[in-house]
Amino acid sequence: MSSNGTGRFAGKTAIVTGAGSGIGKATALRLASEGARVVASDISADRLAELVEENPELDLVTVAGDVSSEDTIAAVLEAADGRVDALANVAGIMDGFLPAAEVDDATWDRVFLVNVTAIMRLTRTVLPLMVEAGSGSIVNVSSEAGLRGSAAGAAYTASKHAVIGLTKSTSVFYAPNGVRTNAVAPGGVITNVDGTFKSQLAGERLGPIMQTNVPPVAHPEQLAAAITWLLSDDSANISGVVLASDGGWSAI
């Protein structure tokens, strides 16, 4: 039984990427506190070691590495030990708010590799286990930038729209097998993701819009609550949905 009074994930194994900080860390802790064995992945071995050291009472297994790497994905699957009930694809990177005329190939390729390709590869890896078990829940972290064009640069915006497309496609194909796939679209959240404007045009064009329309930033725990709800049986009839957790930004 967890500290918040539920044991929704007792006996279950969950994978969380980006678990060393921010939304990923909050999600890993929430899942583990509700009884899950959590395979926590992050590019920073130091952050993962700190996560375990600070929470010795929780069942946390860590895998350090780049989640877009097949080697890291193989290590994550090995740590899951043949069972994956829940997958939270949280890891992601920003793009400096670079508009289409300013984005460089390296930024575009890296953003898509981490934000989209890594999700596809990890999803592709766990789906056979979930289909065989006849159950499973996947939650992908998209963004307000997956719903509108004024929340980030060209690469990040395109990548988060792609996450929504991947989410819906996966739901259509695998919901009949008992595997649900949903997405959460955060607005501003207090994390260590670099949100620096690296474009004068972005500052001039998006700055005034954001100052007017963007609600106050959320805490990672608020996003973790939404993610774990979608991963849990409490949302058993929900698949293919994009849940905005953005303080009402998507309604503006």
TAVENPE-V23652 format. One record per residue. N is the residue number from 1. PHI is phi in radians with two decimals (none if undefined). Layout:
n:N phi:PHI
n:N phi:PHI
This chain:
n:1 phi:none
n:2 phi:-1.58
n:3 phi:-1.17
n:4 phi:-1.65
n:5 phi:1.57
n:6 phi:-2.21
n:7 phi:-2.20
n:8 phi:-1.01
n:9 phi:-2.01
n:10 phi:-1.05
n:11 phi:1.39
n:12 phi:-1.88
n:13 phi:-1.98
n:14 phi:-2.19
n:15 phi:-1.92
n:16 phi:-2.30
n:17 phi:-1.67
n:18 phi:1.14
n:19 phi:-1.41
n:20 phi:-1.41
n:21 phi:-2.84
n:22 phi:0.98
n:23 phi:-1.08
n:24 phi:-1.09
n:25 phi:-1.12
n:26 phi:-1.09
n:27 phi:-1.22
n:28 phi:-1.04
n:29 phi:-1.17
n:30 phi:-1.13
n:31 phi:-1.07
n:32 phi:-1.15
n:33 phi:-1.19
n:34 phi:-1.71
n:35 phi:1.84
n:36 phi:-1.36
n:37 phi:-1.51
n:38 phi:-1.90
n:39 phi:-1.58
n:40 phi:-1.78
n:41 phi:-2.00
n:42 phi:-2.81
n:43 phi:-1.28
n:44 phi:-1.79
n:45 phi:-1.13
n:46 phi:-1.13
n:47 phi:-1.15
n:48 phi:-1.17
n:49 phi:-1.09
n:50 phi:-1.15
n:51 phi:-1.03
n:52 phi:-1.22
n:53 phi:-1.08
n:54 phi:-1.41
n:55 phi:-2.36
n:56 phi:-1.14
n:57 phi:-1.43
n:58 phi:-1.73
n:59 phi:-1.56
n:60 phi:-2.06
n:61 phi:-1.97
n:62 phi:-1.89
n:63 phi:-2.35
n:64 phi:-1.57
n:65 phi:2.73
n:66 phi:-1.33
n:67 phi:-1.16
n:68 phi:-1.45
n:69 phi:-1.50
n:70 phi:-1.07
n:71 phi:-1.12
n:72 phi:-1.14
n:73 phi:-1.10
n:74 phi:-1.10
n:75 phi:-1.18
n:76 phi:-1.12
n:77 phi:-1.12
n:78 phi:-1.11
n:79 phi:-1.16
n:80 phi:-1.25
n:81 phi:1.02
n:82 phi:1.48
n:83 phi:-2.46
n:84 phi:-2.38
n:85 phi:-1.61
n:86 phi:-2.54
n:87 phi:-2.33
n:88 phi:-1.97
n:89 phi:-1.54
n:90 phi:-1.85
n:91 phi:-0.96
n:92 phi:-2.91
n:93 phi:-2.33
n:94 phi:-1.64
n:95 phi:-2.28
n:96 phi:1.22
n:97 phi:1.05
n:98 phi:-1.30
n:99 phi:-1.21
n:100 phi:-1.00
n:101 phi:-1.33
n:102 phi:-2.01
n:103 phi:-1.25
n:104 phi:-1.63
n:105 phi:-1.05
n:106 phi:-1.11
n:107 phi:-1.13
n:108 phi:-1.01
n:109 phi:-1.14
n:110 phi:-1.20
n:111 phi:-1.08
n:112 phi:-1.21
n:113 phi:-1.09
n:114 phi:-1.37
n:115 phi:-1.44
n:116 phi:-2.15
n:117 phi:-1.09
n:118 phi:-1.07
n:119 phi:-1.11
n:120 phi:-1.04
n:121 phi:-1.15
n:122 phi:-1.25
n:123 phi:-1.08
n:124 phi:-1.02
n:125 phi:-1.33
n:126 phi:-1.53
n:127 phi:-0.98
n:128 phi:-1.01
n:129 phi:-1.16
n:130 phi:-1.18
n:131 phi:-1.10
n:132 phi:-1.11
n:133 phi:-1.34
n:134 phi:1.37
n:135 phi:-2.82
n:136 phi:2.81
n:137 phi:-2.40
n:138 phi:-2.09
n:139 phi:-2.19
n:140 phi:-1.80
n:141 phi:-1.59
n:142 phi:-1.63
n:143 phi:-3.08
n:144 phi:-0.95
n:145 phi:-1.21
n:146 phi:-1.49
n:147 phi:-1.98
n:148 phi:-2.59
n:149 phi:-1.74
n:150 phi:-1.94
n:151 phi:-1.89
n:152 phi:-2.90
n:153 phi:-1.49
n:154 phi:-1.13
n:155 phi:-1.18
n:156 phi:-1.12
n:157 phi:-1.06
n:158 phi:-1.11
n:159 phi:-1.16
n:160 phi:-1.33
n:161 phi:-1.13
n:162 phi:-1.12
n:163 phi:-1.05
n:164 phi:-1.15
n:165 phi:-1.09
n:166 phi:-1.12
n:167 phi:-1.06
n:168 phi:-1.16
n:169 phi:-1.10
n:170 phi:-1.09
n:171 phi:-1.07
n:172 phi:-1.04
n:173 phi:-1.29
n:174 phi:-2.01
n:175 phi:-0.98
n:176 phi:-1.10
n:177 phi:-1.61
n:178 phi:1.55
n:179 phi:-1.81
n:180 phi:-1.69
n:181 phi:-2.31
n:182 phi:-2.37
n:183 phi:-2.28
n:184 phi:-1.98
n:185 phi:-2.01
n:186 phi:-1.30
n:187 phi:-1.64
n:188 phi:-1.24
n:189 phi:-2.40
n:190 phi:-1.31
n:191 phi:-2.44
n:192 phi:-1.70
n:193 phi:-1.18
n:194 phi:-1.26
n:195 phi:-1.87
n:196 phi:-1.25
n:197 phi:-1.35
n:198 phi:-1.94
n:199 phi:-2.45
n:200 phi:-1.14
n:201 phi:-1.08
n:202 phi:-1.08
n:203 phi:-1.08
n:204 phi:-1.23
n:205 phi:-1.50
n:206 phi:-1.60
n:207 phi:-0.90
n:208 phi:-1.09
n:209 phi:-1.11
n:210 phi:-1.18
n:211 phi:-1.12
n:212 phi:-1.55
n:213 phi:-1.86
n:214 phi:-1.46
n:215 phi:-1.17
n:216 phi:-1.01
n:217 phi:-1.18
n:218 phi:-1.64
n:219 phi:-1.60
n:220 phi:-0.94
n:221 phi:-1.09
n:222 phi:-1.19
n:223 phi:-1.26
n:224 phi:-1.07
n:225 phi:-1.10
n:226 phi:-1.20
n:227 phi:-1.12
n:228 phi:-1.20
n:229 phi:-1.12
n:230 phi:-1.18
n:231 phi:-1.31
n:232 phi:-1.52
n:233 phi:-1.22
n:234 phi:-1.10
n:235 phi:-1.92
n:236 phi:-1.01
n:237 phi:-1.78
n:238 phi:-2.05
n:239 phi:-2.68
n:240 phi:1.37
n:241 phi:-1.75
n:242 phi:-1.91
n:243 phi:-1.67
n:244 phi:-1.32
n:245 phi:-2.15
n:246 phi:-2.48
n:247 phi:1.19
n:248 phi:1.69
n:249 phi:-0.99
n:250 phi:-1.17
n:251 phi:-1.54
n:252 phi:-1.42
